[in-house]
């Protein structure tokens, strides 16, 4: 299905790709996305359009390539970015600074709207603190949560100059990513294979729960929460494994799935169709995991294009609503896995999915858009 993909070479390594959220009542597919770069002399936050559909062929397929609407210079590597709303995007820097950029759609420019200098920092022997990378950011407008190499968690509000709350010693190791479980509850992953839950409204700085991978202390790089079932969480880390957790059950993952051959950089449930999950890796692959029920009716287990069906073993779970991700019925335990980019060699650092559209960015200095994910 590579013919559905349009590529744009951008002469910078891309660390993050994010679709701009659609307005609540929107029926059209997403058409604008943001990228951030890393490991370049001049890093940039860029806003792209996937083109007007006037370029569509007779069958509605799309042939254009993404075109740049505007961009702005950024100090340091872009470690993470999230849209706060239709116009603002929050960017985490390797310098420890967190910046909100505003996309002015009337004249297609980007400007720095607000900046929290050194939101993350290492305390040195002297008083001048060196910045520590801000590794992760998650937004629930107007709230913004950031985590960093310094083991610190910050809660900001877009309309306030100072942090609403800072948990200084949330972790003694590097925090790599964060997600909201509920509006008042966050989940972090760290460099020694732990998940921790923190309540933002309570004054205690200790996590309310800690989960961990057995044994190996594999660094975890990414986390995503199931959009409808808040107790289901997916994580990925240095060994390329995909872990599915049920945070109501025990402290270990419900399932560990062999996945990539190198670090998994991002994991995303499809926001409106969470039987589908996407992961990308340092090994140059981007996998689409499909647990939708029609998989078991498919006649062949091996398909062209690098697909395979995996049988998963799960611990037994008694619950009224069983997600496909937690299923313990062997007939449902088939999952179709497709590598959407079979021949890529350099790292796929980031992906985002919205509606029928996928955007991903690579160290090969290219961004790719697939507008017909489920075709």
C-alpha positions as CSV (number, residue, x, y, z in Angstrom):
1,X,0.0,0.0,0.0
2,X,3.0,2.2,-0.4
3,X,1.3,4.0,-3.3
4,X,-1.0,5.7,-0.8
5,X,1.9,7.4,0.8
6,X,3.2,10.8,-0.1
7,X,6.8,11.7,1.0
8,X,8.5,15.1,1.5
9,X,12.2,15.4,1.9
10,X,12.9,18.2,4.4
11,X,16.7,18.2,4.9
12,X,16.3,17.9,8.6
13,X,16.0,14.9,10.9
14,X,12.4,14.7,12.2
15,X,11.9,13.9,15.8
16,X,8.1,14.5,16.1
17,X,5.0,14.6,13.9
18,X,1.6,15.6,15.1
19,X,-1.8,16.1,13.4
20,X,-3.5,19.3,14.3
21,X,-6.7,18.3,16.1
22,X,-10.0,18.6,14.2
23,X,-12.8,20.8,15.4
24,X,-15.4,18.8,17.3
25,X,-18.0,18.6,14.5
26,X,-15.5,18.2,11.6
27,X,-16.3,15.5,9.1
28,X,-13.3,16.0,6.8
29,X,-10.0,14.1,7.4
30,X,-7.2,16.1,9.1
31,X,-5.3,18.3,6.7
32,X,-2.6,20.1,8.8
33,X,0.2,18.7,10.9
34,X,3.3,19.9,12.7
35,X,6.8,18.6,12.8
36,X,9.8,19.1,15.0
37,X,13.4,18.4,14.2
38,X,16.5,17.3,16.1
39,X,20.2,16.8,15.7
40,X,20.4,19.7,13.2
41,X,22.4,22.9,13.4
42,X,19.1,24.8,13.1
43,X,16.2,23.0,14.6
44,X,12.7,24.0,13.5
45,X,9.0,23.7,14.4
46,X,7.1,23.5,11.1
47,X,3.4,23.5,10.1
48,X,2.5,21.6,6.9
49,X,-0.6,21.2,4.9
50,X,-1.3,17.9,3.1
51,X,-2.6,19.9,0.2
52,X,-6.0,20.7,-1.2
53,X,-8.0,17.9,-2.5
54,X,-8.2,19.6,-5.8
55,X,-5.2,17.4,-6.6
56,X,-7.2,14.3,-6.1
57,X,-7.5,11.7,-8.9
58,X,-10.7,10.4,-10.3
59,X,-11.2,7.9,-7.5
60,X,-10.5,10.5,-4.8
61,X,-6.9,9.2,-4.2
62,X,-4.5,12.0,-3.4
63,X,-1.3,12.6,-5.3
64,X,0.2,15.8,-3.8
65,X,2.9,16.1,-1.3
66,X,2.8,18.0,2.0
67,X,3.7,21.6,1.6
68,X,5.2,24.0,4.2
69,X,2.8,26.6,5.6
70,X,5.3,28.2,8.0
71,X,8.1,27.4,10.4
72,X,10.1,28.9,13.2
73,X,13.6,28.4,14.6
74,X,13.8,26.4,17.9
75,X,16.5,26.3,20.4
76,X,17.7,22.8,21.1
77,X,16.4,19.4,19.9
78,X,12.6,19.0,19.8
79,X,12.0,16.2,22.3
80,X,8.2,16.1,22.2
81,X,5.3,18.3,21.0
82,X,1.6,18.3,21.5
83,X,-1.2,20.5,20.2
84,X,-2.9,22.3,23.0
85,X,-5.8,23.4,20.7
86,X,-6.4,24.3,17.1
87,X,-3.8,27.1,17.2
88,X,-1.3,26.4,19.9
89,X,1.4,23.8,20.1
90,X,3.5,22.9,23.2
91,X,7.1,22.0,22.4
92,X,9.6,20.4,24.8
93,X,13.3,21.2,24.3
94,X,16.5,19.3,25.0
95,X,17.6,22.6,26.8
96,X,14.8,22.1,29.4
97,X,12.7,24.9,28.1
98,X,9.0,24.4,27.3
99,X,7.5,26.8,24.7
100,X,4.0,27.4,23.4
101,X,3.9,28.4,19.8
102,X,0.9,29.9,18.1
103,X,0.0,29.2,14.5
104,X,-1.5,32.3,13.0
105,X,-3.8,30.9,10.3
106,X,-4.7,34.2,8.8
107,X,-1.2,35.0,7.6
108,X,0.5,31.6,8.1
109,X,3.1,32.5,10.6
110,X,4.3,30.9,13.9
111,X,5.3,32.9,16.9
112,X,6.4,32.0,20.5
113,X,3.4,32.6,22.6
114,X,4.8,31.7,26.0
115,X,8.0,30.2,27.3
116,X,8.9,28.5,30.5
117,X,12.7,28.7,30.6
118,X,14.5,25.7,32.1
119,X,11.3,24.0,33.3
120,X,13.7,21.1,33.7
121,X,17.3,21.5,35.0
122,X,20.1,19.7,36.7
123,X,21.2,21.2,39.9
124,X,25.0,21.6,39.6
125,X,27.7,22.3,42.2
126,X,27.4,26.0,41.5
127,X,24.2,28.1,41.3
128,X,23.9,28.4,37.6
129,X,21.8,25.3,36.8
130,X,22.3,23.5,33.6
131,X,19.1,22.7,31.7
132,X,18.0,19.1,31.6
133,X,16.1,17.8,28.6
134,X,12.3,18.0,28.8
135,X,11.5,14.6,27.4
136,X,7.7,14.5,27.4
137,X,4.7,16.7,27.3
138,X,1.0,16.0,27.4
139,X,-1.9,18.5,27.2
140,X,-5.4,18.7,28.4
141,X,-6.2,22.3,27.6
142,X,-5.4,24.5,29.5
143,X,-3.3,22.1,31.5
144,X,0.1,21.0,30.4
145,X,2.2,18.3,32.1
146,X,6.0,18.0,31.4
147,X,8.5,15.4,32.5
148,X,12.3,15.4,32.1
149,X,15.7,13.9,32.5
150,X,15.8,15.5,35.9
151,X,13.0,13.2,37.2
152,X,10.8,16.3,37.7
153,X,7.1,16.7,36.8
154,X,5.7,20.1,36.1
155,X,2.0,21.1,35.8
156,X,1.6,24.3,33.9
157,X,-1.5,26.2,32.8
158,X,-1.4,27.9,29.5
159,X,-2.6,31.2,31.0
160,X,-0.2,31.3,34.0
161,X,3.4,32.3,34.1
162,X,4.5,30.0,36.9
163,X,4.1,26.3,37.3
164,X,0.8,25.4,39.1
165,X,2.6,22.4,40.7
166,X,6.1,20.9,40.5
167,X,7.0,17.5,41.9
168,X,10.8,17.9,42.2
169,X,11.9,14.4,43.0
170,X,9.1,12.5,41.3
171,X,11.7,10.0,40.0
172,X,15.4,9.3,40.7
173,X,15.8,8.2,37.1
174,X,15.0,9.9,33.8
175,X,11.3,10.2,33.0
176,X,10.8,9.6,29.3
177,X,7.1,10.1,28.7
178,X,3.8,10.9,30.4
179,X,0.1,10.6,29.6
180,X,-3.1,11.6,31.4
181,X,-5.2,8.7,32.8
182,X,-7.9,11.1,34.0
183,X,-8.0,14.9,34.3
184,X,-6.3,14.7,37.7
185,X,-4.1,11.7,37.3
186,X,-1.0,11.1,35.2
187,X,1.1,8.1,34.3
188,X,4.9,8.3,33.7
189,X,7.4,5.8,32.3
190,X,11.1,5.9,33.2
191,X,14.5,4.6,32.3
192,X,14.4,1.6,34.6
193,X,11.2,0.0,33.3
194,X,8.7,1.5,35.8
195,X,5.3,3.1,35.4
196,X,4.1,5.4,38.1
197,X,0.8,7.0,38.7
198,X,0.6,10.5,40.3
199,X,-2.4,12.5,41.5
200,X,-2.0,16.1,40.5
201,X,-4.5,17.4,43.0
202,X,-2.9,16.0,46.1
203,X,0.0,17.5,47.8
204,X,1.9,14.2,48.3
205,X,4.8,13.9,45.9
206,X,5.0,10.1,46.0
207,X,3.3,8.1,43.3
208,X,0.1,6.4,44.2
209,X,1.0,3.2,42.4
210,X,4.2,1.8,40.8
211,X,4.2,-0.9,38.1
212,X,7.3,-2.5,36.6
213,X,8.6,-4.9,34.0
214,X,9.9,-8.0,35.7
215,X,13.6,-8.4,36.0
216,X,15.4,-6.5,33.4
217,X,14.8,-2.8,34.1
218,X,14.5,-2.1,30.4
219,X,14.2,1.7,29.8
220,X,10.7,2.6,28.7
221,X,10.5,5.4,26.0
222,X,6.8,5.8,25.2
223,X,3.3,5.3,26.6
224,X,-0.3,5.7,25.4
225,X,-3.6,5.2,27.1
226,X,-6.5,3.4,25.5
227,X,-8.9,6.2,24.5
228,X,-12.1,4.5,25.9
229,X,-10.8,2.2,28.6
230,X,-8.6,4.2,30.8
231,X,-7.2,1.2,32.6
232,X,-5.5,-0.1,29.5
233,X,-2.1,1.3,28.8
234,X,0.5,0.4,26.1
235,X,4.3,1.0,26.6
236,X,7.4,0.5,24.5
237,X,11.0,0.7,25.2
238,X,14.6,0.0,24.5
239,X,14.2,-3.7,23.7
240,X,11.4,-3.0,21.1
241,X,8.8,-5.0,23.0
242,X,5.2,-3.8,23.2
243,X,3.8,-4.2,26.7
244,X,0.0,-4.0,27.5
245,X,-0.9,-3.1,31.1
246,X,-4.2,-3.2,33.0
247,X,-3.6,-0.8,35.8
248,X,-6.4,-2.4,37.8
249,X,-4.6,-5.7,37.9
250,X,-1.3,-6.4,39.7
251,X,1.9,-4.6,39.0
252,X,3.1,-6.4,35.8
253,X,2.1,-6.2,32.2
254,X,-0.9,-8.3,31.0
255,X,1.0,-9.1,27.8
256,X,4.4,-8.7,26.4
257,X,4.6,-8.8,22.6
258,X,7.7,-9.3,20.6
259,X,7.8,-6.4,18.3
260,X,10.7,-4.3,16.9
261,X,14.4,-5.2,16.7
262,X,15.5,-2.0,18.3
263,X,14.1,0.9,20.5
264,X,10.4,1.6,20.2
265,X,10.1,5.4,20.1
266,X,6.3,5.9,20.0
267,X,3.1,3.9,20.6
268,X,-0.3,5.2,19.7
269,X,-3.8,3.8,20.0
270,X,-6.0,5.0,17.1
271,X,-8.0,7.7,18.9
272,X,-11.4,6.7,17.5
273,X,-10.7,3.0,16.6
274,X,-8.5,1.7,19.4
275,X,-8.6,-1.9,18.2
276,X,-5.8,-0.5,16.0
277,X,-2.5,0.4,17.5
278,X,0.7,1.8,15.8
279,X,4.3,1.6,16.9
280,X,7.5,2.9,15.3
281,X,11.2,2.1,15.9
282,X,14.8,2.8,15.6
283,X,15.0,-0.3,13.4
284,X,13.2,1.7,10.6
285,X,9.8,-0.1,10.9
286,X,6.3,1.2,11.6
287,X,3.9,-1.5,12.7
288,X,0.1,-1.5,12.5
289,X,-1.4,-3.9,15.1
290,X,-5.0,-4.9,14.3
291,X,-7.0,-6.7,16.9
292,X,-10.4,-6.0,15.3
293,X,-12.7,-9.0,15.5
294,X,-12.8,-9.7,11.7
295,X,-9.1,-10.7,11.8
296,X,-9.9,-14.3,12.8
297,X,-12.1,-14.6,9.7
298,X,-9.2,-13.9,7.4
299,X,-8.2,-17.1,5.6
300,X,-4.5,-16.7,5.6
301,X,-2.2,-15.9,8.5
302,X,0.6,-14.6,6.3
303,X,0.0,-11.8,3.9
304,X,2.1,-9.9,1.4
305,X,3.9,-6.8,2.7
306,X,5.3,-8.2,5.8
307,X,2.1,-9.0,7.7
308,X,1.9,-11.8,10.2
309,X,-0.6,-13.0,12.7
310,X,0.6,-13.5,16.2
311,X,-1.0,-15.6,18.8
312,X,-0.9,-13.9,22.2
313,X,-0.9,-15.5,25.6
314,X,-2.8,-13.6,28.3
315,X,-3.3,-14.1,31.9
316,X,-7.0,-14.8,32.7
317,X,-9.0,-11.7,33.5
318,X,-12.5,-11.6,34.8
319,X,-14.3,-8.4,33.7
320,X,-17.5,-7.5,32.2
321,X,-16.1,-5.5,29.3
322,X,-13.2,-7.2,27.7
323,X,-11.1,-5.2,25.4
324,X,-9.5,-7.0,22.5
325,X,-6.2,-6.0,24.1
326,X,-6.9,-7.9,27.3
327,X,-8.8,-10.8,25.7
328,X,-8.3,-14.2,27.2
329,X,-10.5,-16.1,24.6
330,X,-8.0,-18.0,22.4
331,X,-10.2,-17.5,19.3
332,X,-9.9,-13.8,19.7
333,X,-6.2,-13.9,20.4
334,X,-5.2,-13.4,16.8
335,X,-3.7,-10.2,15.9
336,X,-2.7,-9.0,12.4
337,X,0.5,-7.0,12.3
338,X,1.6,-5.1,9.2
339,X,4.9,-3.3,8.8
340,X,3.7,-0.3,6.9
341,X,7.2,0.6,5.7
342,X,9.0,-2.7,4.8
343,X,12.2,-1.2,3.4
344,X,13.1,1.7,5.6
345,X,16.6,1.6,7.1
346,X,16.9,4.7,9.3
347,X,15.0,5.3,12.5
348,X,11.3,6.1,12.4
349,X,11.2,8.6,15.4
350,X,7.5,9.6,15.5
351,X,4.0,8.9,14.2
352,X,0.5,10.2,14.7
353,X,-2.8,8.8,13.6
354,X,-6.1,10.7,13.2
355,X,-9.1,9.4,11.2
356,X,-7.9,7.6,8.1
357,X,-4.6,9.5,8.1
358,X,-1.1,8.6,9.4
359,X,1.9,10.9,9.5
360,X,5.4,9.8,10.4
361,X,8.9,11.3,10.5
362,X,12.4,9.7,10.1
363,X,16.1,10.3,10.5
364,X,16.2,9.9,6.7
365,X,15.2,13.6,6.7
366,X,11.7,12.9,5.4
367,X,8.1,13.1,6.4
368,X,5.5,10.7,5.1
369,X,1.7,10.9,5.0
370,X,-0.7,8.0,4.4
371,X,-4.3,9.3,3.9
372,X,-5.9,5.9,3.4
373,X,-4.8,3.9,6.4
374,X,-7.8,1.5,6.3
375,X,-8.3,1.3,2.5
